[in-house]
Amino acid sequence: FTYGDALGCRYSSCGSDAGPDACPWDQQCPISPHNHGGRKYQLVRPYAKDVDGDCDWHYKSGGKIGVKKCADLCRNEANCKHFSYGDALGCRYSSCGSDPGPDACPADKQCPDAAGHGGAMYLLTGCGAADCYLNTCRRGYEQGRAGSKDLNAAWHRVCDRFWAHYRLGAAIDSKAATEIKKLVDRSAKVKGVAVFASCPEV
């Protein structure tokens, strides 16, 4: 949504004041190229489900405290971005060197996952451009897997380079802005829709 003295409050609603273009794939209002003095705001969940599994090594255990409190523990742990939660093993969040198992800590400093205990892996999210791209691509991959081969291929063309870079643990901060711009084409479209239109610029 946006807010400013000139135009007041405007919030995303597909089909309302539709303009010339179809509603974007992510169902968020595109931002006007004209400056009316307003600011854009984004509602963000503090975490998102990634894949099925549980932290296997290089983690700390938080017990059966619920997903939200487990996310808080991860957010307060240095370098933690991934955590897991399930009925069997409860909360486990990434911590290099803690319960390390047979292998060195991965390069991205996140706990390796293992299946078989019924848990789910989660990823902390933020409100910056990189997190917006990541979440857009995650939803796109899910849509592609459930859709046609052409749709799946389209999402992979748009997202694969950035996804691989982000998932390998590259630093996502102001110093990485130049690299992110090389990896993400903000004008990229899937089935004619500019999928990154609602994400902030790096």
Salt bridges, closest charged atoms under 4 A:
ASP50 OD2 - HIS82 NE2 3.69
ASP50 OD1 - ARG138 NE 3.89
ASP50 OD2 - ARG167 NH1 2.79
ASP52 OD1 - LYS49 NZ 3.46
ASP72 OD2 - LYS68 NZ 3.92
GLU77 OE2 - LYS60 NZ 3.38
ASP160 OD1 - HIS156 ND1 2.81
